[in-house]
Amino acid sequence: MEKPAHSSLLPGVNDARTPPAVVFQSRKVMAKARRRAFARDVLDLLLLACVDGLFLRWPLAHVPGLDRGDSLLLLASINAMLVGYIWMARALPRWTARRVAATWCVAEQSRMFIGQRR
């Protein structure tokens, strides 16, 4: 009498895997969030440009306690900090996501980087 093949699975359990059920399609939500963030960045930079234009065209404008040259230097440094903040607010989450995705399998990584710059 032949011995039946030993299986590590319980009787009735199939080894074939079923694909995961898609519960939520995030593509539309992510696209909407990216558009909103882009619009917010454009509005921030437009506001910054308007303040700069007002400050530069009005020769008597200065920060109280500072002369005109120091006020312009302060304005330039604030501009640089704001542009750096806007850039870091977009770049840092992307870097963090890539670091986490480095632990994923190749299929998951390819799903994450579709449509994004590397």
C-alpha positions as a Markdown table, in Angstrom:
| # | Residue | x | y | z |
|---|---|---|---|---|
| 1 | Met | 0.0 | 0.0 | 0.0 |
| 2 | Glu | 1.4 | 3.4 | -1.0 |
| 3 | Lys | 1.8 | 6.1 | 1.5 |
| 4 | Pro | -0.1 | 9.3 | 0.7 |
| 5 | Ala | 2.0 | 12.4 | 0.0 |
| 6 | His | 2.6 | 14.5 | 3.0 |
| 7 | Ser | 1.3 | 18.0 | 2.7 |
| 8 | Ser | 2.0 | 20.8 | 5.0 |
| 9 | Leu | -1.5 | 22.2 | 4.3 |
| 10 | Leu | -4.7 | 21.2 | 5.9 |
| 11 | Pro | -7.1 | 19.1 | 3.9 |
| 12 | Gly | -9.1 | 21.2 | 1.5 |
| 13 | Val | -6.6 | 24.1 | 1.5 |
| 14 | Asn | -5.3 | 25.0 | -1.9 |
| 15 | Asp | -1.8 | 26.3 | -2.3 |
| 16 | Ala | -2.8 | 28.7 | -5.1 |
| 17 | Arg | -2.9 | 32.3 | -3.9 |
| 18 | Thr | -5.8 | 34.6 | -4.5 |
| 19 | Pro | -5.2 | 38.2 | -5.5 |
| 20 | Pro | -5.9 | 40.8 | -2.8 |
| 21 | Ala | -9.3 | 42.5 | -3.1 |
| 22 | Val | -9.0 | 46.1 | -4.0 |
| 23 | Val | -10.8 | 48.1 | -1.4 |
| 24 | Phe | -9.8 | 51.6 | -2.2 |
| 25 | Gln | -8.6 | 53.2 | -5.4 |
| 26 | Ser | -6.1 | 55.9 | -4.3 |
| 27 | Arg | -5.1 | 57.1 | -7.7 |
| 28 | Lys | -7.8 | 59.8 | -7.9 |
| 29 | Val | -7.4 | 60.9 | -4.3 |
| 30 | Met | -3.6 | 61.2 | -4.8 |
| 31 | Ala | -4.0 | 63.2 | -8.0 |
| 32 | Lys | -6.5 | 65.6 | -6.3 |
| 33 | Ala | -4.1 | 66.0 | -3.4 |
| 34 | Arg | -1.2 | 66.8 | -5.7 |
| 35 | Arg | -3.2 | 69.3 | -7.6 |
| 36 | Arg | -4.3 | 71.0 | -4.4 |
| 37 | Ala | -0.7 | 71.1 | -3.1 |
| 38 | Phe | 0.5 | 72.5 | -6.4 |
| 39 | Ala | -2.2 | 75.2 | -6.3 |
| 40 | Arg | -1.3 | 76.1 | -2.7 |
| 41 | Asp | 2.4 | 76.4 | -3.6 |
| 42 | Val | 1.5 | 78.6 | -6.6 |
| 43 | Leu | -0.6 | 80.8 | -4.4 |
| 44 | Asp | 2.1 | 81.0 | -1.7 |
| 45 | Leu | 4.7 | 82.0 | -4.3 |
| 46 | Leu | 2.3 | 84.5 | -5.9 |
| 47 | Leu | 1.7 | 86.1 | -2.5 |
| 48 | Leu | 5.4 | 86.2 | -1.9 |
| 49 | Ala | 6.0 | 87.9 | -5.3 |
| 50 | Cys | 3.3 | 90.5 | -4.6 |
| 51 | Val | 4.8 | 91.3 | -1.2 |
| 52 | Asp | 8.3 | 91.6 | -2.8 |
| 53 | Gly | 6.9 | 93.8 | -5.6 |
| 54 | Leu | 5.2 | 96.1 | -3.1 |
| 55 | Phe | 8.4 | 96.2 | -1.0 |
| 56 | Leu | 10.7 | 96.9 | -3.9 |
| 57 | Arg | 8.5 | 99.5 | -5.6 |
| 58 | Trp | 7.9 | 101.5 | -2.5 |
| 59 | Pro | 11.2 | 103.1 | -1.6 |
| 60 | Leu | 10.2 | 104.1 | 2.0 |
| 61 | Ala | 9.2 | 100.5 | 3.0 |
| 62 | His | 11.4 | 99.0 | 5.6 |
| 63 | Val | 11.2 | 96.9 | 8.7 |
| 64 | Pro | 10.9 | 99.1 | 11.9 |
| 65 | Gly | 14.3 | 99.2 | 13.6 |
| 66 | Leu | 16.2 | 98.4 | 10.4 |
| 67 | Asp | 17.3 | 100.5 | 7.5 |
| 68 | Arg | 16.3 | 99.9 | 3.9 |
| 69 | Gly | 19.4 | 97.7 | 3.0 |
| 70 | Asp | 19.0 | 95.5 | 6.1 |
| 71 | Ser | 15.3 | 95.2 | 5.4 |
| 72 | Leu | 16.0 | 94.0 | 1.8 |
| 73 | Leu | 18.5 | 91.5 | 3.2 |
| 74 | Leu | 15.9 | 90.2 | 5.6 |
| 75 | Leu | 13.3 | 90.0 | 2.9 |
| 76 | Ala | 15.7 | 88.0 | 0.6 |
| 77 | Ser | 16.5 | 85.6 | 3.5 |
| 78 | Ile | 12.8 | 85.1 | 4.2 |
| 79 | Asn | 12.2 | 84.4 | 0.5 |
| 80 | Ala | 15.0 | 81.8 | 0.5 |
| 81 | Met | 13.6 | 80.2 | 3.6 |
| 82 | Leu | 10.1 | 80.0 | 2.2 |
| 83 | Val | 11.2 | 78.6 | -1.2 |
| 84 | Gly | 13.4 | 76.0 | 0.7 |
| 85 | Tyr | 10.4 | 75.1 | 2.9 |
| 86 | Ile | 8.1 | 74.6 | -0.1 |
| 87 | Trp | 10.8 | 72.4 | -1.7 |
| 88 | Met | 11.5 | 70.4 | 1.5 |
| 89 | Ala | 7.7 | 69.9 | 2.1 |
| 90 | Arg | 7.6 | 68.0 | -1.2 |
| 91 | Ala | 11.0 | 66.3 | -1.2 |
| 92 | Leu | 11.2 | 65.0 | 2.3 |
| 93 | Pro | 8.1 | 62.8 | 2.2 |
| 94 | Arg | 9.2 | 61.4 | -1.2 |
| 95 | Trp | 12.6 | 60.5 | 0.2 |
| 96 | Thr | 11.0 | 58.9 | 3.3 |
| 97 | Ala | 8.7 | 56.8 | 1.1 |
| 98 | Arg | 11.5 | 55.6 | -1.1 |
| 99 | Arg | 13.5 | 54.6 | 2.0 |
| 100 | Val | 10.6 | 52.6 | 3.3 |
| 101 | Ala | 9.9 | 51.2 | -0.2 |
| 102 | Ala | 13.4 | 49.8 | -0.4 |
| 103 | Thr | 12.3 | 47.0 | 2.0 |
| 104 | Trp | 9.4 | 46.0 | -0.4 |
| 105 | Cys | 9.4 | 43.4 | -3.1 |
| 106 | Val | 10.1 | 44.5 | -6.7 |
| 107 | Ala | 6.4 | 44.4 | -7.7 |
| 108 | Glu | 5.4 | 46.8 | -4.8 |
| 109 | Gln | 8.3 | 49.1 | -5.7 |
| 110 | Ser | 7.3 | 49.3 | -9.3 |
| 111 | Arg | 3.7 | 50.2 | -8.3 |
| 112 | Met | 5.0 | 53.0 | -6.1 |
| 113 | Phe | 7.3 | 54.6 | -8.6 |
| 114 | Ile | 4.9 | 54.5 | -11.6 |
| 115 | Gly | 4.6 | 58.0 | -13.0 |
| 116 | Gln | 7.2 | 59.6 | -10.7 |
| 117 | Arg | 10.6 | 60.8 | -11.3 |
| 118 | Arg | 13.5 | 58.9 | -9.8 |
